[in-house]
Amino acid sequence: MTEDTWGRVCDELQKSVGKNNFLTWIAPLKVIEVEDGIAAFEAPTKFMRDWVQRNFSEAIQNELRKFGIIVERIDLRVSTAPMIRPANSANPVAQATTVSNSPRIASIKPRLAQTQDDDLPGAPLDQRFTFDTFVVGKPNELAHAAARRVAEGGVVTFNPLFLYGGVGLGKTHLMHAIAHELQTKRPDLRVLYLSAEQFMYRFVQALRERQIMDFKEMFRSVDVLMVDDVQFIAGKDSTQEEFFHTFNALVDQGKQIVISADRAPGEIKELEERIKSRLQCGLVVDLHPTDYELRLGILQTKTENYRLQYPGLMIADGVLEFLAHRISTNVRVLEGALTRLFAFASLVGREITLDLAQECLTDILRTSDRKVTIEEIQRKVAEHYNVRLADMIGPKRVRTIARPRQVAMYLSKQLTTRSLPDIGRRFGGRDHTTIMHGIRKIEELKGDDRQLAEDIDLLRRLLEN
Ligand SMILES: Nc1ncnc2c1ncn2[C@@H]1O[C@H](COP(=O)(O)OP(=O)(O)OP(=O)(O)O)[C@@H](O)[C@H]1O
């Protein structure tokens, strides 16, 4: 395979795996040969070799196939000789990210800086992840407000800002938004954003290359340090140790730290106690699972962008509402569904209707179908409000029982695919209009009644886990 072909394969790979992944993992690979159905590449380290093998070999194989290069497998080897890509490499990205043979950590800085518009020595930022494109709703308003505060770059009031929440709820988006905003408002500040995995990777590399002092110096010289997905370092003792020292050094100097994780500090297993308690010292904010209104807001915002991209494409009433109802946990999946829907509709030249959505998104809708049953919902709600399970389906109309029952009806509609008559049958043979009334009542109350909204959030989480 020629350098030129690999350059073009790389362009495609960058699209399929994302710029971040591409720059970190694939750009540093060097093609050795394609022979006997095996494409052999050289990776700069064993860690990278294993990582790429596990996570990206299939993607590489797929992209090669598109260029007529059919291989049975990808073989990754660890480089023994200096890896220097020809200066006239056809792929500008690959060229910009060539791994220098000089392994000083400091060398990473110009390398990454060249790959992005800004001057960050960390991972590249996604240009789409700004405050402008972040849709704010009840589940994320606190996280958003805290992120905005940090992005002002003023006096550090809480340190660290710890953002946590489930997959695809906007943690990375908010962190990138902070970095973008700081670049504009406070270009004098040195802002470093990277994932905990990259932190570990650089640390291990620095150890191996005996450049640990450079590593320490680099991390201690930033004004704002942002580490994404910190749960990754749990159980990795020496990385945790180093992270702890970096953290303390920066806090002592009054520098801002922003951390994200998939759960609260106290819930990260195998994370040292002293780190947990350090992480809890600042402001710990939870990104709650999205609610219907937020999902609808996100879909509406994204649809406006798609309308510009696909002028003339019609979208029928009720489609966005349907998606917001049915795809309920992860914004990433929601976005993917919309992207696919628009692409599909424009290909077949049809209006986006409910039928088209069901036809084109069968797989996503199926996997989003929650497995939780109405019986489980009734049980959890009864426990939570301390009422008898039998009262959930019984006739009592006193408020202390009727309200939990309505909450259970509401959750049954939200978390299962059961129809209203079906739900009615499971609530002691009630009519579907009674169920509808119950659901509406909760929707209405939830807006003003903070306690009720929190109860529902909690119950939903308990049931979805
Ligand atoms: N409130 C929001 N408004 C607009 N887009 C959002 C919002 N929340 C999430 N997204 C989008 O959803 C996708 C996933 O978000 P992001 O990568 O920030 O999630 P995450 O919480 O970091 O997930 P992970 O735990 O998988 O790293 C991104 O494309 C992001 O732009």
The ligand as an SDF file (V2000), in Angstrom:
LIG
                    3D

 31 33  0  0  0  0  0  0  0  0999 V2000
  -27.5180   19.2120   26.7980 N   0  0  0  0  0  0  0  0  0  0  0  0
  -27.0090   18.9040   25.6060 C   0  0  0  0  0  0  0  0  0  0  0  0
  -27.2020   19.7250   24.5380 N   0  0  0  0  0  0  0  0  0  0  0  0
  -26.7140   19.4100   23.3270 C   0  0  0  0  0  0  0  0  0  0  0  0
  -25.9860   18.3000   23.0700 N   0  0  0  0  0  0  0  0  0  0  0  0
  -25.7560   17.4540   24.0830 C   0  0  0  0  0  0  0  0  0  0  0  0
  -26.2550   17.7110   25.3960 C   0  0  0  0  0  0  0  0  0  0  0  0
  -25.8640   16.6940   26.1990 N   0  0  0  0  0  0  0  0  0  0  0  0
  -25.1550   15.8660   25.4350 C   0  0  0  0  0  0  0  0  0  0  0  0
  -25.0910   16.3090   24.1530 N   0  0  0  0  0  0  0  0  0  0  0  0
  -24.4230   15.6700   23.0190 C   0  0  0  0  0  0  0  0  0  0  0  0
  -24.4300   14.2680   23.2410 O   0  0  0  0  0  0  0  0  0  0  0  0
  -23.2110   13.6820   22.8410 C   0  0  0  0  0  0  0  0  0  0  0  0
  -22.5610   12.9820   24.0150 C   0  0  0  0  0  0  0  0  0  0  0  0
  -22.1430   13.9490   24.9720 O   0  0  0  0  0  0  0  0  0  0  0  0
  -20.7510   13.8550   25.7390 P   0  0  0  0  0  0  0  0  0  0  0  0
  -19.7210   13.2230   24.8730 O   0  0  0  0  0  0  0  0  0  0  0  0
  -20.4450   15.1890   26.3120 O   0  0  0  0  0  0  0  0  0  0  0  0
  -21.1850   12.8480   26.8770 O   0  0  0  0  0  0  0  0  0  0  0  0
  -20.3680   12.3280   28.1330 P   0  0  0  0  0  0  0  0  0  0  0  0
  -21.2320   12.6080   29.3090 O   0  0  0  0  0  0  0  0  0  0  0  0
  -19.0010   12.8760   28.1510 O   0  0  0  0  0  0  0  0  0  0  0  0
  -20.3800   10.7680   27.8540 O   0  0  0  0  0  0  0  0  0  0  0  0
  -19.2720    9.6510   28.1400 P   0  0  0  0  0  0  0  0  0  0  0  0
  -19.4800    9.2500   29.5520 O   0  0  0  0  0  0  0  0  0  0  0  0
  -19.6480    8.5790   27.1800 O   0  0  0  0  0  0  0  0  0  0  0  0
  -17.9310   10.2090   27.9000 O   0  0  0  0  0  0  0  0  0  0  0  0
  -22.3500   14.8110   22.2970 C   0  0  0  0  0  0  0  0  0  0  0  0
  -22.4690   14.8510   20.8970 O   0  0  0  0  0  0  0  0  0  0  0  0
  -22.9720   16.0610   22.9130 C   0  0  0  0  0  0  0  0  0  0  0  0
  -22.8170   17.1890   22.0780 O   0  0  0  0  0  0  0  0  0  0  0  0
  1  2  1  0
  2  3  1  0
  2  7  2  0
  3  4  2  0
  4  5  1  0
  5  6  2  0
  6  7  1  0
  6 10  1  0
  7  8  1  0
  8  9  2  0
  9 10  1  0
 10 11  1  0
 11 12  1  0
 11 30  1  0
 12 13  1  0
 13 14  1  0
 13 28  1  0
 14 15  1  0
 15 16  1  0
 16 17  2  0
 16 18  1  0
 16 19  1  0
 19 20  1  0
 20 21  2  0
 20 22  1  0
 20 23  1  0
 23 24  1  0
 24 25  2  0
 24 26  1  0
 24 27  1  0
 28 29  1  0
 28 30  1  0
 30 31  1  0
M  END
$$$$
